[in-house]
Structure formats: structure tokens, C-alpha cells
């Protein structure tokens, strides 16, 4: 393709949505990534993060959801849960709210896009009925009474009026993903016998009243729509057929200008589908909803990160608008690149869900929490990057030792700033541990990160040398001004009796295909993220009989709530036994001895042909230490897992910042 303007003609065609004219069909749906200090109150960081996507060609900018005020009883505390809150004083009543959002709208318009705002009641405190809202939690809400319902209806109208005053092009009522409106729509959550419950007409009344109240307040000043889940995919929840009946009733009132549709919930069958799902896997639900609400435009959200797929959805009549939210996080410029035919330069979302998982991670204090993307190190640091990213004042010779994620980012950023860069990689291919991750079932999209880096290094003229076990002499012979030691990490090998026997291998060796594994396999884990289930899944998929032994209460405890469901479903599909609280103390041929983590008792298991260790990894900083001892005049950097083994986002961020520093 050439930059002719003819690439993806449907994707880049404008569309009228009520009174709003959207310049193209690419949408950043609302996502509370936490770009600003206070969600729903735009500051400079918020504006830079979201408007970057508009400058990059995205036509619909959704920003971050605005949480409305709940009718709490006197002296009851405000409540905060992962991704949810019940508060008395909402941000839309704060002084300066209209002015702050007006700045965001103006910046969005200046970049050529429309600004759409989402209004949300999302908490575990008030609901249609006193039934726990999320299956993974046991928090029981209070059933809303008539006075409470009236209070809530007014919050939607009042906040919408404020946003229209700020210049909003569209208002979206969030009616999915355990929000308060969904508790009314869902037969699993709505057990009322009054006018707000019962059949489809009763269960949709709450949503219809919200729309009527908002429309009466804002008139035709902005487009008005809903975000719905087409199928809850939970026990007792509504099906696609149920939602088709409900959305037909809702649309019949003539209030809707658009419908934003997805599938799933926050746990188990996630609405933010990770890499285990096919691209646009649930597309047909959008086709069905579109048939029911025609000619009202339908926006489909469901793992679309490729403009080719997006064009196909439009061409086949699936939808009228396409949500490409994570695609824009991974690469804010992807739309412009697609329009210009530069598909090889797009940094694609790999579906790891680190972005949304991080946004609700309450283990990190809010004041220190920043948006994160595994493949785009600029996310959450847009202002810093804008201030610091400049062409190098002096072209320097840079040697990067190691072609994993951190080393690749050092090379890419440094070369992009004008330095002459050489990458020395001892393996036969770039990518490091990312290549191992891509071998696990459902994780092949991780290879997209490596493809992007390879393409960029080639475009930027980086000298890549594979199969080089770089010695200190080799590195110094290149006369570098700066050296980045990005030599990664190696699997941790515990000091356990019998661990050196041939049938005891590392999980990395299993994924790499370099380990011979027998029929019955014990996967012994002291790791809490994806590695353990991925390796067990890989072995079971290859026909091995697998049992998992884990150090503590469960495997995958650090996996985000939007990914844990499909990960554990694969483990359940294989019917893999999981022994928790077991710590390996000895290997004696086919027999394994464990100590119980809780009471210290000894347990023995027999009959294993192979033992696969998944104990995490330790830094491989030998090159850095040797270069330090050599007292080179070159500036020396220790980068990525060679510093501390963490996750992909930490490696790419560290590497990019080093590339910025040189």
C-alpha cells in the first residue's frame, strides 16, 4: 500500500452519530487507565495521553469514566474496591470540573477527533438487589429503594449537563461490567418484584429512565448512547437473546444515538479479551445487536488491534464503529500509520492486559500508580517523554549487549535519536525471553513485539549481530562511548537434594524445546504469574500427564482479573491436579519430597518421569561486572532483567529510558 488516502476506505470514512460527526470509525472507548491524578478531572498528563491518540488518527476519544455520587446513609463510609467506588462527593461537582474538561475537549477537537464521556455508577455498595455483584468477590450490596433510584437518576442528568457545558460531543451511559444499570438488567442480580424488576420491560426500566432524564436535560446538544454487554457469560446471567430483547425495548424509546457493545464480565469470561482469544472473536454479537437497533450506529469492542480486521468488520456489516482502545495504547499513531500504508511500523498490542490490570491494582498506592503498557514505554510518561525526547546533540557509538526486550528498546530509542548502535546477541534471534513466552498456548501474539523491534532496528540502521557471545574484549574493540548490558536473567536453581539429576529440567528449557520430558511430569513452582500455568498448559497440550505443586495458596495469584479466567479455564480443561502449599525438599528418582508450607509436615509423591522447575529467574550481570572491573571509559548501563527480573513492561521502560539518557 502507498500513502494515497485509499488505504482502509471504510475505516477512515466519517459517520454521523446523532448530532456528532465522527471523522472516522476508529474509537478509543472509555478506559480508566489513570492517566491523570484524578480520573474524570483532566490535567496535563491526562490530556497528553488521550489526545496523543487523536493526533495519531483515532476519530473518537473516550477518555476515562466519570464516577457519579451514591446515596449513602448518614455516617456510612465511602467505599473503594478494585475498579469500583461508592462516593458522596463526585468530581463533576468540584470547582473547575467544567473548565478542566473543556481543555480536554478543545485539545481533542484541535487534533481532529470528537470527545465522548462515559457516566458510571460502579460499586459493590448499592445495586438492584442485595446479591453479590461480582462472582469473585463476596461483597453484598444494599438494595436501592425508590428514593435512592431517584437520587441516582438525577446524578446522570446533572453530570451530563456539566459535560455538555464543557463541550462534550457525546455522552455514554455505562450499562455493562457490573455497573449499577447492569445489576438491573441482569436476571442473576435483579430479583426485584416491583416495577424495576421481573420481565425484560421491568429490568430495562432503570436504563430507559436514565436516558430519558439525560435527554430531557441536554436535548440534542450531544450524542447519547449506552455501553452494553451483549452476553454476560455468567451463571444465571442474560444471554444474547435476552439482551436482544432488552436493547430492542430500550431503543424503541428513540433516545439512543449509538450502542457500544461487548461480551463478558470482569472475571472468568472477560470483556477485555487477552491473547487467549481470537481477534474480534465475539464479532457476531455486534451483528445481531446492529440488526435490532438499525439504523442506530453500533460500536463493537472486543480485541481488535489490526486495521485489516477492523476494515473487515465494517465491510461485512458487523458494526459501524470499531473500538481499538488497546491498539491506541500500544501505538497512539497506529491509525495514521495504517492510513499511510505503513503497517510494518505499527507497534501492536499483544493482548497481555497489563494496562487494564495495572489500573485497578490496589497493591500500589494511588499516588504512585501510573498507566503501564508492556510494549509502549511512553505510556504514563508522555509529558516526561515530550520534554526529554530530542535528537542527540552528539552522535555516539553505543553497544548493546543482549537482544531481549530491554536491549531492543535501548537500541531503538538510541538509534532513533541519532546514535550509531550495535546490538550483540548470543542467540540466533532477537527477543530473549519474549520468544519463550510466545511459545506458550494462547501467547503467540507476544511475537508481534519482536517483529516490531526487528522492523524498527532495520529501519533505523542498527547493526545487529546474532550468535555473538560477547566478551569484554569484543565489546571494547568496538570503541563504544556507551555500553548497555542487557544480558537478561537465568532460571533460578534452588539448593535441593537430587536437583542435579537429568530428569530435573527448567521450565524455560521446556518452552524452548531443548528439554526431554517424560510422560508423567511434576511442575514444581515458586512463581506467581503466567509462567507456571503457561508451562503446565504447554506440557498438557503436548500430551503429557501433568501435576502442579505450588509453594503457597494458589497458582497465578499475580495474574490480572481480566486474564486469570481464560488461563485457569485452560488448566481446568486439562483437568490438571494442583497441590498448594507444597515446597520441594528432595528429588529421589521418581519420588518427590515436599514440606507443607502451613504446618511443616512432610509429603511424598511418586511415579514422576520428569520434574520441571518454575522458580523464577536471577539476574545475569556477569558482563556488567566484568566491564566494570575493566574500568572502561565508556558510560556503562545495567538494564532490564540483568538488573532485576520483572515483567515485560519493566524491561521495555528501563531500556527506553536508558536509550533516552545516552
NORRA-V30951 format. One record per residue. N is the residue number from 1. RES is the residue in one small letter. D_CENTER is the distance of its C-alpha to the mean C-alpha in Angstrom with 2 decimals. Layout:
N_RES_D_CENTER ; N_RES_D_CENTER
This chain:
1_x_29.86 ; 2_x_31.32 ; 3_x_30.39 ; 4_x_32.61 ; 5_x_30.57 ; 6_x_31.04 ; 7_x_27.74 ; 8_x_25.70 ; 9_x_28.34 ; 10_x_26.76 ; 11_x_23.34 ; 12_x_25.17 ; 13_x_27.75 ; 14_x_27.98 ; 15_x_27.95 ; 16_x_29.71 ; 17_x_27.81 ; 18_x_30.52 ; 19_x_31.79 ; 20_x_28.69 ; 21_x_28.79 ; 22_x_25.40 ; 23_x_26.03 ; 24_x_23.81 ; 25_x_21.58 ; 26_x_18.17 ; 27_x_16.20 ; 28_x_13.49 ; 29_x_13.22 ; 30_x_13.14 ; 31_x_10.01 ; 32_x_11.03 ; 33_x_9.16 ; 34_x_12.63 ; 35_x_13.99 ; 36_x_17.51 ; 37_x_19.65 ; 38_x_19.84 ; 39_x_17.41 ; 40_x_19.63 ; 41_x_22.09 ; 42_x_21.32 ; 43_x_22.51 ; 44_x_22.67 ; 45_x_19.26 ; 46_x_17.66 ; 47_x_19.81 ; 48_x_19.22 ; 49_x_15.42 ; 50_x_15.59 ; 51_x_18.95 ; 52_x_18.07 ; 53_x_16.39 ; 54_x_19.68 ; 55_x_21.69 ; 56_x_19.76 ; 57_x_20.86 ; 58_x_18.44 ; 59_x_20.95 ; 60_x_19.29 ; 61_x_17.48 ; 62_x_16.16 ; 63_x_15.48 ; 64_x_14.57 ; 65_x_16.16 ; 66_x_19.63 ; 67_x_20.66 ; 68_x_24.30 ; 69_x_27.13 ; 70_x_28.19 ; 71_x_31.87 ; 72_x_32.17 ; 73_x_35.68 ; 74_x_37.77 ; 75_x_36.74 ; 76_x_33.68 ; 77_x_30.82 ; 78_x_27.63 ; 79_x_24.83 ; 80_x_21.30 ; 81_x_18.89 ; 82_x_15.19 ; 83_x_13.67 ; 84_x_17.26 ; 85_x_20.60 ; 86_x_24.21 ; 87_x_26.05 ; 88_x_29.52 ; 89_x_29.15 ; 90_x_26.29 ; 91_x_25.33 ; 92_x_26.87 ; 93_x_30.25 ; 94_x_29.95 ; 95_x_32.34 ; 96_x_30.74 ; 97_x_27.93 ; 98_x_29.40 ; 99_x_30.13 ; 100_x_26.65 ; 101_x_25.06 ; 102_x_27.90 ; 103_x_26.98 ; 104_x_23.43 ; 105_x_25.03 ; 106_x_27.61 ; 107_x_25.23 ; 108_x_23.18 ; 109_x_26.49 ; 110_x_27.80 ; 111_x_24.93 ; 112_x_25.88 ; 113_x_23.26 ; 114_x_23.47 ; 115_x_21.92 ; 116_x_20.86 ; 117_x_20.40 ; 118_x_19.08 ; 119_x_21.25 ; 120_x_20.11 ; 121_x_21.93 ; 122_x_19.43 ; 123_x_21.09 ; 124_x_22.72 ; 125_x_26.08 ; 126_x_27.46 ; 127_x_27.17 ; 128_x_29.41 ; 129_x_30.74 ; 130_x_30.78 ; 131_x_28.40 ; 132_x_25.26 ; 133_x_22.36 ; 134_x_19.57 ; 135_x_20.87 ; 136_x_19.22 ; 137_x_21.07 ; 138_x_24.78 ; 139_x_24.98 ; 140_x_27.63 ; 141_x_27.80 ; 142_x_31.05 ; 143_x_32.22 ; 144_x_32.56 ; 145_x_36.19 ; 146_x_37.64 ; 147_x_37.73 ; 148_x_34.09 ; 149_x_33.15 ; 150_x_35.28 ; 151_x_33.62 ; 152_x_30.12 ; 153_x_31.33 ; 154_x_32.77 ; 155_x_29.58 ; 156_x_27.91 ; 157_x_30.99 ; 158_x_31.48 ; 159_x_27.97 ; 160_x_28.03 ; 161_x_31.36 ; 162_x_30.07 ; 163_x_27.29 ; 164_x_29.84 ; 165_x_32.01 ; 166_x_29.26 ; 167_x_29.29 ; 168_x_26.33 ; 169_x_26.39 ; 170_x_24.63 ; 171_x_23.95 ; 172_x_21.53 ; 173_x_22.21 ; 174_x_19.24 ; 175_x_20.76 ; 176_x_17.93 ; 177_x_15.63 ; 178_x_18.38 ; 179_x_19.63 ; 180_x_23.38 ; 181_x_24.26 ; 182_x_22.56 ; 183_x_24.67 ; 184_x_27.61 ; 185_x_26.52 ; 186_x_25.76 ; 187_x_28.89 ; 188_x_27.18 ; 189_x_26.96 ; 190_x_29.83 ; 191_x_33.20 ; 192_x_35.24 ; 193_x_38.71 ; 194_x_39.25 ; 195_x_38.49 ; 196_x_34.74 ; 197_x_34.38 ; 198_x_35.93 ; 199_x_35.60 ; 200_x_33.12 ; 201_x_35.15 ; 202_x_35.05 ; 203_x_31.36 ; 204_x_30.50 ; 205_x_33.01 ; 206_x_30.67 ; 207_x_28.32 ; 208_x_31.41 ; 209_x_32.93 ; 210_x_29.88 ; 211_x_30.05 ; 212_x_33.81 ; 213_x_33.71 ; 214_x_31.22 ; 215_x_33.12 ; 216_x_36.39 ; 217_x_35.14 ; 218_x_33.52 ; 219_x_35.51 ; 220_x_34.38 ; 221_x_33.08 ; 222_x_29.45 ; 223_x_27.73 ; 224_x_26.84 ; 225_x_24.36 ; 226_x_22.29 ; 227_x_18.87 ; 228_x_19.66 ; 229_x_18.37 ; 230_x_20.75 ; 231_x_20.92 ; 232_x_19.92 ; 233_x_20.20 ; 234_x_21.54 ; 235_x_25.06 ; 236_x_27.38 ; 237_x_24.84 ; 238_x_25.62 ; 239_x_25.49 ; 240_x_25.09 ; 241_x_28.85 ; 242_x_28.77 ; 243_x_26.24 ; 244_x_28.32 ; 245_x_31.28 ; 246_x_29.55 ; 247_x_28.08 ; 248_x_31.53 ; 249_x_33.13 ; 250_x_30.75 ; 251_x_31.22 ; 252_x_34.98 ; 253_x_35.39 ; 254_x_34.62 ; 255_x_32.16 ; 256_x_29.05 ; 257_x_28.24 ; 258_x_24.90 ; 259_x_22.76 ; 260_x_18.95 ; 261_x_18.23 ; 262_x_15.58 ; 263_x_15.98 ; 264_x_15.24 ; 265_x_14.55 ; 266_x_12.43 ; 267_x_13.88 ; 268_x_15.41 ; 269_x_14.70 ; 270_x_11.28 ; 271_x_11.12 ; 272_x_7.45 ; 273_x_8.75 ; 274_x_7.54 ; 275_x_10.03 ; 276_x_12.84 ; 277_x_13.41 ; 278_x_15.44 ; 279_x_14.57 ; 280_x_15.51 ; 281_x_16.83 ; 282_x_17.85 ; 283_x_19.42 ; 284_x_22.82 ; 285_x_22.06 ; 286_x_21.76 ; 287_x_25.08 ; 288_x_26.66 ; 289_x_25.62 ; 290_x_26.70 ; 291_x_30.07 ; 292_x_30.49 ; 293_x_29.84 ; 294_x_31.25 ; 295_x_31.86 ; 296_x_29.09 ; 297_x_26.10 ; 298_x_23.05 ; 299_x_19.47 ; 300_x_17.30 ; 301_x_13.55 ; 302_x_12.19 ; 303_x_10.32 ; 304_x_12.61 ; 305_x_12.01 ; 306_x_15.71 ; 307_x_18.51 ; 308_x_20.89 ; 309_x_19.12 ; 310_x_18.90 ; 311_x_22.61 ; 312_x_23.43 ; 313_x_21.96 ; 314_x_24.15 ; 315_x_27.12 ; 316_x_27.19 ; 317_x_27.17 ; 318_x_23.92 ; 319_x_22.90 ; 320_x_23.93 ; 321_x_20.67 ; 322_x_17.30 ; 323_x_13.87 ; 324_x_12.04 ; 325_x_9.58 ; 326_x_6.73 ; 327_x_10.00 ; 328_x_11.38 ; 329_x_8.94 ; 330_x_9.61 ; 331_x_13.18 ; 332_x_14.71 ; 333_x_17.88 ; 334_x_16.86 ; 335_x_18.93 ; 336_x_21.97 ; 337_x_21.77 ; 338_x_21.69 ; 339_x_24.60 ; 340_x_26.53 ; 341_x_26.06 ; 342_x_24.23 ; 343_x_21.69 ; 344_x_22.04 ; 345_x_20.84 ; 346_x_17.41 ; 347_x_14.56 ; 348_x_12.34 ; 349_x_8.63 ; 350_x_8.91 ; 351_x_6.44 ; 352_x_5.78 ; 353_x_2.53 ; 354_x_4.29 ; 355_x_3.65 ; 356_x_4.18 ; 357_x_5.98 ; 358_x_7.85 ; 359_x_8.86 ; 360_x_10.91 ; 361_x_12.12 ; 362_x_15.80 ; 363_x_17.10 ; 364_x_16.78 ; 365_x_19.27 ; 366_x_18.08 ; 367_x_20.32 ; 368_x_18.66 ; 369_x_14.98 ; 370_x_13.36 ; 371_x_10.13 ; 372_x_8.55 ; 373_x_7.32 ; 374_x_8.67 ; 375_x_10.80 ; 376_x_11.77 ; 377_x_13.79 ; 378_x_15.04 ; 379_x_12.06 ; 380_x_13.55 ; 381_x_16.87 ; 382_x_17.87 ; 383_x_21.26 ; 384_x_22.06 ; 385_x_21.28 ; 386_x_23.43 ; 387_x_26.18 ; 388_x_26.24 ; 389_x_25.38 ; 390_x_28.87 ; 391_x_30.94 ; 392_x_32.61 ; 393_x_36.08 ; 394_x_37.42 ; 395_x_36.38 ; 396_x_36.02 ; 397_x_35.93 ; 398_x_32.71 ; 399_x_32.38 ; 400_x_29.08 ; 401_x_29.73 ; 402_x_26.91 ; 403_x_24.63 ; 404_x_21.42 ; 405_x_18.18 ; 406_x_19.86 ; 407_x_23.08 ; 408_x_21.68 ; 409_x_20.07 ; 410_x_23.41 ; 411_x_25.24 ; 412_x_23.20 ; 413_x_23.33 ; 414_x_26.90 ; 415_x_28.16 ; 416_x_26.59 ; 417_x_28.65 ; 418_x_31.79 ; 419_x_32.31 ; 420_x_33.75 ; 421_x_31.40 ; 422_x_32.17 ; 423_x_29.67 ; 424_x_31.36 ; 425_x_29.50 ; 426_x_31.43 ; 427_x_29.63 ; 428_x_30.22 ; 429_x_26.82 ; 430_x_24.18 ; 431_x_20.80 ; 432_x_21.87 ; 433_x_19.72 ; 434_x_16.99 ; 435_x_19.72 ; 436_x_20.14 ; 437_x_16.54 ; 438_x_16.90 ; 439_x_20.01 ; 440_x_18.48 ; 441_x_18.37 ; 442_x_15.26 ; 443_x_13.89 ; 444_x_16.08 ; 445_x_13.41 ; 446_x_13.24 ; 447_x_16.66 ; 448_x_15.43 ; 449_x_14.72 ; 450_x_18.31 ; 451_x_19.73 ; 452_x_18.46 ; 453_x_19.99 ; 454_x_23.14 ; 455_x_23.59 ; 456_x_23.20 ; 457_x_25.57 ; 458_x_28.02 ; 459_x_27.89 ; 460_x_28.48 ; 461_x_31.30 ; 462_x_30.06 ; 463_x_32.52 ; 464_x_30.65 ; 465_x_32.90 ; 466_x_31.86 ; 467_x_33.80 ; 468_x_34.94 ; 469_x_35.41 ; 470_x_35.87 ; 471_x_38.63 ; 472_x_39.45 ; 473_x_42.26 ; 474_x_40.06 ; 475_x_37.68 ; 476_x_40.54 ; 477_x_42.45 ; 478_x_39.91 ; 479_x_41.06 ; 480_x_37.64 ; 481_x_37.25 ; 482_x_33.87 ; 483_x_32.41 ; 484_x_28.83 ; 485_x_28.86 ; 486_x_25.50 ; 487_x_26.98 ; 488_x_24.10 ; 489_x_24.89 ; 490_x_26.85 ; 491_x_26.54 ; 492_x_28.12 ; 493_x_31.42 ; 494_x_32.87 ; 495_x_36.62 ; 496_x_37.48 ; 497_x_40.78 ; 498_x_40.74 ; 499_x_37.36 ; 500_x_38.99 ; 501_x_40.13 ; 502_x_39.18 ; 503_x_37.28 ; 504_x_34.79 ; 505_x_31.95 ; 506_x_28.55 ; 507_x_25.28 ; 508_x_24.53 ; 509_x_27.89 ; 510_x_27.02 ; 511_x_23.92 ; 512_x_26.04 ; 513_x_28.82 ; 514_x_31.40 ; 515_x_32.20 ; 516_x_34.68 ; 517_x_33.59 ; 518_x_35.99 ; 519_x_35.81 ; 520_x_34.96 ; 521_x_32.21 ; 522_x_31.21 ; 523_x_27.70 ; 524_x_28.24 ; 525_x_25.21 ; 526_x_24.74 ; 527_x_21.01 ; 528_x_18.32 ; 529_x_15.05 ; 530_x_14.43 ; 531_x_17.67 ; 532_x_20.12 ; 533_x_18.90 ; 534_x_18.09 ; 535_x_21.62 ; 536_x_23.26 ; 537_x_21.71 ; 538_x_22.87 ; 539_x_26.33 ; 540_x_26.70 ; 541_x_25.71 ; 542_x_28.51 ; 543_x_30.98 ; 544_x_31.31 ; 545_x_32.09 ; 546_x_29.51 ; 547_x_29.59 ; 548_x_27.10 ; 549_x_28.48 ; 550_x_26.20 ; 551_x_27.35 ; 552_x_26.18 ; 553_x_25.28 ; 554_x_22.44 ; 555_x_20.29 ; 556_x_16.53 ; 557_x_16.85 ; 558_x_14.06 ; 559_x_11.46 ; 560_x_8.96 ; 561_x_10.45 ; 562_x_8.15 ; 563_x_9.07 ; 564_x_12.49 ; 565_x_14.30 ; 566_x_14.24 ; 567_x_14.84 ; 568_x_17.77 ; 569_x_19.00 ; 570_x_19.71 ; 571_x_21.57 ; 572_x_23.45 ; 573_x_24.33 ; 574_x_25.99 ; 575_x_27.71 ; 576_x_27.15 ; 577_x_29.05 ; 578_x_27.24 ; 579_x_29.58 ; 580_x_28.15 ; 581_x_29.85 ; 582_x_31.54 ; 583_x_32.11 ; 584_x_33.95 ; 585_x_37.35 ; 586_x_39.23 ; 587_x_39.22 ; 588_x_42.60 ; 589_x_42.40 ; 590_x_40.81 ; 591_x_40.85 ; 592_x_38.11 ; 593_x_38.88 ; 594_x_36.37 ; 595_x_36.84 ; 596_x_35.32 ; 597_x_32.93 ; 598_x_34.31 ; 599_x_38.06 ; 600_x_38.84 ; 601_x_40.53 ; 602_x_40.71 ; 603_x_39.33 ; 604_x_40.18 ; 605_x_38.64 ; 606_x_40.51 ; 607_x_40.39 ; 608_x_37.42 ; 609_x_37.85 ; 610_x_34.93 ; 611_x_32.86 ; 612_x_29.36 ; 613_x_28.20 ; 614_x_24.59 ; 615_x_25.26 ; 616_x_22.67 ; 617_x_24.15 ; 618_x_26.37 ; 619_x_26.61 ; 620_x_28.89 ; 621_x_30.53 ; 622_x_33.95 ; 623_x_33.93 ; 624_x_33.13 ; 625_x_35.91 ; 626_x_38.36 ; 627_x_37.74 ; 628_x_38.13 ; 629_x_41.42 ; 630_x_42.54 ; 631_x_42.49 ; 632_x_41.26 ; 633_x_41.46 ; 634_x_38.04 ; 635_x_35.22 ; 636_x_33.21 ; 637_x_29.49 ; 638_x_27.75 ; 639_x_24.11 ; 640_x_20.98 ; 641_x_21.69 ; 642_x_25.37 ; 643_x_25.00 ; 644_x_22.80 ; 645_x_20.57 ; 646_x_17.04 ; 647_x_13.70 ; 648_x_12.74 ; 649_x_11.37 ; 650_x_14.70 ; 651_x_16.68 ; 652_x_15.61 ; 653_x_15.98 ; 654_x_19.32 ; 655_x_20.56 ; 656_x_19.89 ; 657_x_21.66 ; 658_x_24.53 ; 659_x_24.80 ; 660_x_25.06 ; 661_x_27.64 ; 662_x_30.04
